[in-house]
């Protein structure tokens, strides 16, 4: 092996995907609820309310295949069992 020689190879079989422009899709990061909680920027009550809204969305609006339903995590149920 020659330590002084470096090379790079690229696969010629590449896939190009069409994506949304920055005007159509905001790619800026959001403050995650767990981050906000760790920084004491939201209360326990506010965090629980967010999780309740998330659970309601999952139960009534999100399309989930019947065989995958058991794979969803429901925060409210977990909090009630504590």
C-alpha positions in Angstrom: 0.0 0.0 0.0 1.4 3.4 -1.0 0.7 5.8 1.8 1.3 8.9 -0.4 -1.4 8.1 -2.9 -5.0 8.8 -2.2 -7.9 8.3 -4.6 -11.7 8.5 -4.6 -14.2 6.6 -6.7 -17.8 7.5 -7.3 -20.5 5.1 -8.3 -21.9 6.1 -11.8 -25.3 4.7 -10.9 -26.8 7.6 -9.1 -30.4 8.6 -8.4 -31.6 12.2 -8.5 -34.6 13.1 -6.5 -36.8 16.1 -7.0 -37.4 18.0 -3.8 -39.3 21.1 -2.6 -37.6 24.5 -2.9 -36.8 26.5 0.2 -39.8 28.8 -0.7 -42.1 25.7 -0.5 -40.6 23.9 2.5 -39.1 25.4 5.6 -36.0 23.4 6.6 -35.2 25.4 9.7 -35.0 23.4 12.8 -37.8 23.5 15.4 -37.5 23.4 19.1 -38.3 19.8 20.1 -40.7 19.5 23.1 -38.1 17.5 25.1 -35.5 20.2 24.5 -38.0 22.8 25.7 -38.7 20.7 28.8 -35.0 20.3 29.5 -34.5 24.0 29.2 -37.5 24.6 31.6 -39.2 26.6 28.8 -42.5 24.7 29.2 -44.3 23.3 32.2 -45.2 19.7 32.8 -48.8 20.6 32.1 -47.9 22.2 28.7 -45.9 19.1 27.8 -48.7 16.8 28.7 -51.1 18.8 26.7 -48.9 18.5 23.7 -48.7 14.8 24.1 -52.5 14.5 24.5 -53.0 16.5 21.2 -50.4 14.2 19.5 -52.3 11.1 20.8 -55.6 12.5 19.6 -54.1 13.1 16.1 -52.7 9.6 16.0 -56.0 8.0 17.1 -58.4 10.0 14.9 -56.5 11.5 12.0 -53.4 9.5 11.1 -53.9 6.7 8.7 -52.4 3.5 10.2 -52.6 0.1 8.8 -54.6 -2.2 11.1 -51.6 -4.6 11.5 -49.3 -1.7 12.5 -51.6 -0.1 15.1 -49.8 -1.8 18.0 -46.5 -0.2 16.9 -47.7 3.3 17.7 -46.6 4.9 21.0 -49.3 6.7 22.9 -47.9 9.1 25.4 -51.0 9.8 27.4 -51.6 6.1 28.2 -48.0 5.8 29.3 -48.3 8.8 31.5 -51.5 7.5 33.1 -49.8 4.2 34.0 -46.9 5.9 35.9 
